[in-house]
Amino acid sequence: MVCNNYFHSLELFYIIEKTPRQTPYMVVAEDPNGKVRAHMLAVIRYRSSLCPPYLYAQGRCYGEGEYDDGIDHEQVFGLMLKAITRKFKRKLCLYIEFSDIRQKMFGYKSFRQNGYFPVQWQEIHNSLHSKLPEERITSKMARKIRKSYRAGVITREVANEAEVHDFYKMLNGFYRMKMRRLIPPETQMTEFFRSDHAKIFITEYHGKVIGGCSCVYSEGNAYLWYLASKRKSYSRLHPNLLTVWNAIKYAQEHNYAHIYFLDAGLPFRANPFRDFILSFGGKPVAKYRWFRFSIGWINRILTWIYKE
């Protein structure tokens, strides 16, 4: 198995395998000679809470997998999708989610045949090869960055596992009241810190962590995965702004072609987070996220609501 895409790599499989409340599955497509021609990493995530009380499993996949040249991607994807959907159903997943499909219409027929429905989603990426990041931001944004630097705010890579813990503690607090978002256990962040394909950045003010993000690097591109900050107490210091800016600068200085933001949210007209990300000079792209609920009547209602 040749793994160039980190989101479908054996390394990420083994990281998830070590992570509590997550189970990885690698779907493999072979030719008649037993050679692996395509593979796709999928994850079951177990979610629970006491307030409000809930317990369920979710199937999750980032992207459509990785393929050899010379094969029909759509056809092979349809076979792998059918197999992983069957596995998710047997494991009693409440719902399944596919995101970050590279082309909006890729796999459309296969998703529909397996009972999935599409939801319009916003994705954003910044090109780093044609212009410098400084040339893409507004003068107002540049002033805020300089102001934060003068105030003593710095962003850097974490140096040890104790700093990973500090970052995770802030990240967990940031997402505590966000129902739809899910962050991985701390052990997975620690594994990312140890990986050569991921970085964790923290933003500090007088030695206190007030922001941070985790990034993954794959196939010549950077992906900003998790972003958080202490906004109420330190909003005047713009910790999210400094964190994203330094993640962009790191990617540009290390010759990555683009930086992708993995979750810019639903394409509502009023979306403060999307507007914030776009202020760095990125390009918005309309994509689909595909969902499937195991409860038949709920899936039929949502399919009708999101019909095109």
Disulfide bonds with the S-S distance in Angstrom:
none
